[in-house]
Amino acid sequence: MKRKPELESSTAVPAPAGPAHATLAVVLQVRGERLRVLLWQRAKEPHAGLWALPGGYLAPGETLEASIRRHLAAKVDVRELSHLEQLETLSGPGRHPAEWQLATAYLGLVPTDVDPALPADTRWHPLDELPQLAFDHAAIVPAGRERLRAKLSYTNIGFALAPAEFTISELRDLYVAALGHEVSATNLQRILVRRRLLEPTGGRREPGRVGGRPAALFRFRLHRLEVTDQFAVLRPPGRGG
């Protein structure tokens, strides 16, 4: 006997609406010989008065990368990123107190010869002196820092922190700020030249007040991310490698 199809219940529970989706950015730059992250101070609840990573909601029909670039340009006037890559997606059900929200975080880098104009509520904060952060952003910032530190060892990502041209000593200072430990200028030059990441510009930097000889100027050969030695690690002094 053929079974009759069951009628739909008029009291059926509707499928839940999907979560809101936001994009965030850990934007890093070496400023004043310290690695700093760009944060803005929230004016509204939730977490009014706390500091947060820049970002906002994903618009209909928009890609994640287009979304974060739009928010950075519109809210904190950062348009000149030298590098942008997806960092992680956060899906904890309680990460936002007012709604169900997913967030996709990006790592963005700004070279030292760019100085974006910032609104009054936005500042560069040293990573070792962070204010109280909203939501789960206190866990996202270290993830961005560690991604950068790892890639400084096995890629040419230093181009995204450096100005157009630099001395080896100046480049070493950028690596020290980003890595958080000392780096030998001689060893750094040997490694980067051996991997063919640098090339001389032919110019020289005149010595400062302390005197000395003019220093040769270099630049990165490529300004796009490239894996140069997937097993390399830039370790602190005294730890080998």
C-alpha positions in Angstrom: 0.0 0.0 0.0 1.4 3.3 -1.0 2.1 5.7 1.8 0.6 9.2 1.7 3.1 12.0 2.0 3.1 13.7 5.4 1.7 17.3 5.5 4.1 20.0 6.7 3.4 21.1 10.3 2.2 24.6 10.5 4.2 24.9 13.7 7.6 23.9 12.1 10.6 25.8 13.5 12.1 28.0 10.8 15.8 27.6 9.9 17.9 30.0 11.9 19.3 33.1 10.0 23.0 32.9 9.2 25.6 34.8 11.2 26.7 38.3 10.5 30.2 38.4 8.9 32.8 41.0 9.7 36.4 41.6 8.5 39.2 42.8 10.7 42.8 43.8 10.1 45.9 43.5 12.2 47.8 46.4 10.5 51.5 46.5 11.6 54.2 49.0 11.0 57.6 49.7 12.5 57.5 53.2 13.9 60.1 54.7 16.2 62.1 51.4 16.2 59.1 49.6 17.6 56.5 47.3 16.0 53.1 48.9 16.3 49.5 47.9 15.6 46.7 50.2 14.4 43.8 50.4 16.8 40.7 52.7 17.0 38.7 53.6 20.2 35.1 52.5 20.2 32.6 55.2 20.9 29.5 53.0 21.2 28.5 49.9 23.0 29.4 47.1 23.1 32.8 47.8 24.7 32.5 51.6 24.4 35.8 53.2 25.3 37.9 50.1 24.5 40.3 49.8 21.6 39.6 47.6 18.6 41.1 46.4 15.3 39.8 48.3 12.3 37.2 46.6 10.2 33.5 46.2 9.6 30.7 44.2 8.1 30.9 42.3 4.8 28.6 43.9 2.3 26.3 41.8 0.0 28.2 40.6 -3.1 31.6 41.7 -1.6 34.7 39.6 -1.3 36.5 39.4 2.1 39.6 41.2 0.8 37.5 43.9 -0.9 35.6 44.4 2.4 38.7 44.9 4.6 40.4 47.2 2.1 37.2 49.3 1.9 37.0 49.6 5.7 40.6 50.5 6.1 40.4 53.2 3.4 37.1 54.6 4.8 37.5 54.4 8.5 41.2 54.8 9.2 42.5 56.2 5.8 44.9 53.3 5.3 45.2 52.7 1.5 48.9 52.0 1.0 49.3 48.5 2.3 52.4 46.8 1.0 51.1 43.4 1.9 47.7 41.9 2.9 47.0 38.3 3.7 44.2 36.3 5.4 45.1 35.4 8.9 42.3 33.4 10.5 38.5 33.1 10.9 36.9 33.3 14.3 33.6 31.6 14.9 33.2 31.4 18.7 29.4 31.7 19.4 30.1 34.3 22.2 32.7 36.4 20.6 30.2 39.3 20.1 27.8 40.0 23.0 25.0 41.4 20.9 24.9 39.0 17.9 26.0 35.8 16.2 29.0 37.0 14.3 31.9 35.4 12.3 35.0 37.5 11.8 37.8 37.0 9.2 41.0 38.6 10.3 43.8 39.8 7.9 47.4 40.8 8.4 48.3 44.0 6.8 51.8 45.7 6.6 52.7 49.3 6.0 56.3 50.3 5.1 58.2 52.8 7.2 58.2 55.5 4.4 54.4 55.7 4.5 52.6 57.8 7.1 48.8 57.4 6.8 46.6 60.2 8.0 44.6 58.9 10.9 41.3 60.1 12.5 41.4 61.4 16.1 40.1 58.1 17.5 42.8 56.0 15.8 46.5 55.4 16.9 49.5 53.2 16.4 50.1 51.2 19.7 53.4 49.4 20.5 52.6 45.6 20.6 54.3 45.4 24.0 52.1 48.1 25.5 48.6 47.4 24.3 45.5 49.0 25.9 42.5 46.9 26.9 41.0 45.5 23.7 37.4 44.8 22.8 35.8 41.5 21.9 38.5 38.8 21.2 40.9 41.2 19.6 43.6 40.6 22.3 44.0 37.1 20.8 44.1 38.2 17.2 46.9 40.8 17.5 49.5 38.2 18.7 48.5 35.9 15.9 49.3 38.6 13.4 52.7 39.3 15.1 53.6 35.6 15.1 52.6 35.2 11.4 54.9 38.2 10.5 57.8 36.8 12.6 57.6 33.4 11.0 57.5 34.8 7.5 60.5 37.0 8.1 62.5 33.8 8.4 61.4 31.9 5.3 60.0 34.5 2.9 61.0 38.0 1.5 58.2 39.7 3.5 60.8 42.2 4.8 60.0 44.2 1.6 56.6 45.1 3.2 58.2 46.7 6.2 61.1 48.4 4.5 61.2 51.8 2.7 62.1 51.9 -1.0 65.8 51.9 -0.2 67.8 51.4 3.0 71.2 50.5 4.4 71.8 47.1 5.9 72.0 48.6 9.3 68.6 50.3 8.8 67.1 47.0 7.6 68.6 45.2 10.6 66.8 47.6 12.9 63.4 46.8 11.2 64.0 43.1 11.6 65.0 43.6 15.3 61.8 45.5 15.9 59.6 42.9 14.2 61.3 39.8 15.5 61.7 41.1 19.1 65.3 40.0 19.4 68.8 41.1 18.2 69.9 40.3 14.7 73.5 40.6 13.4 73.6 43.0 10.4 76.5 40.9 8.9 74.5 37.7 9.2 71.3 39.3 7.9 73.1 40.7 4.8 74.8 37.3 4.2 71.4 35.5 4.3 69.4 38.0 2.2 72.1 38.4 -0.4 72.6 34.6 -0.6 68.9 34.2 -1.3 69.1 37.0 -3.9 66.5 39.1 -2.1 68.5 42.3 -2.1 70.2 44.4 -4.8 72.4 47.5 -4.5 70.9 50.7 -5.7 74.3 52.3 -6.5 73.6 55.0 -4.0 75.1 55.7 -0.6 73.8 57.1 2.7 76.0 59.9 4.0 77.1 59.4 7.6 75.4 61.3 10.4 77.0 63.4 13.2 79.0 60.5 14.5 81.0 60.3 11.3 82.1 57.2 9.5 82.0 56.1 5.8 79.0 56.5 3.6 76.9 53.3 3.7 75.7 51.5 0.6 72.0 51.6 -0.2 70.0 48.4 -1.1 66.4 47.6 -2.1 64.4 44.4 -2.3 64.4 42.8 -5.7 60.7 41.8 -5.5 57.8 43.5 -3.9 55.5 40.5 -3.9 55.6 37.6 -1.4 57.9 34.8 -2.3 59.0 31.7 -0.2 62.8 31.8 -0.2 63.8 29.0 2.2 60.9 27.1 3.7 63.0 25.6 6.5 64.8 28.7 7.6 64.4 30.2 11.1 65.9 33.5 12.3 66.6 32.6 16.0 67.6 34.9 18.8 71.4 35.1 19.5 72.8 32.1 21.3 70.0 29.7 20.1 71.8 28.5 16.9 70.7 28.9 13.3 
